[in-house]
Amino acid sequence: MLQFDVVTIFPAMFDAVAEAGVIGRARDKGIYQLIAWNPRDFAQNAYRTVDDRPYGGGPGMVMMAEPLSRAVVAAKQRQQSAGVRKSRVIHLTPQGRLLNHQVVMELAVQQGLVLVAGRYEGVDERVTREIDDEISIGDYVLSGGELAAMVLIDCIVRQLPGVLGDADSAVQDSFVNGLLDCPHYTRPETYDGQKVPQVLLSGNHADIGRWRLKQALGRTWQRRPDLLEKRVLSADERKLLEEFKQELSGV
Ligand code: ADE
């Protein structure tokens, strides 16, 4: 069972992940466990202060090192008693390395993850000692790391064995093979005058597989050419992409 511990001053935000959809069901099935730790419970004074003004002046507040560090230590100890040999402590911050499918797969094989969600303008730099890794979910700033931590939990959990019903639905996702996903259709056969592509009704699984790969290649070429530059295409894939381009130009 993958152990998640989240350090956050808003533990209730994480109820959202645990309750809905496949990720909620995975928790009920015992595929992962999620425990939240509030740095306020580790604060030193009666006011349970977790933030203070920045040295050097300037706007906003900074999260204090001590309550955060103590919460991280408690989370690691809990994971250890749950059988985790080595916890990985991840700070969610716009300064971290960018999250992508490779990073998700790297984290999905860990036994225990401690996610540190900062608030305010940032966290005291000296917490770094407790941190193994820093991850950003994109080049924009959220008001706290909580949503980023939830994004991380969601995309990791859906990769764990037994979470998605159809054994290979995670395998067919966008990015898994370095391409965007192909288009999907369901009933009715004609919607608003638009027909489902004939090949999908043919029952010929080889043809359907080639069509889907062609569409995936074509969409990636149209929408995310940067992904194609990073990926070597086989001779067959190059041919399918050429076909896609020709069909597009109406040849
Ligand atoms: N905290 C604030 N913004 C963030 C981002 N983009 N990614 C991860 N954590 C964050």
Boltz pocket constraint, residues with backbone or C-beta under 6 A from the ligand:
constraints:
  - pocket:
      binder: B
      contacts: [[A, 92], [A, 93], [A, 94], [A, 118], [A, 135], [A, 136], [A, 137], [A, 138], [A, 139], [A, 140], [A, 141], [A, 142], [A, 143], [A, 144], [A, 145], [A, 148]]
      max_distance: 6.0
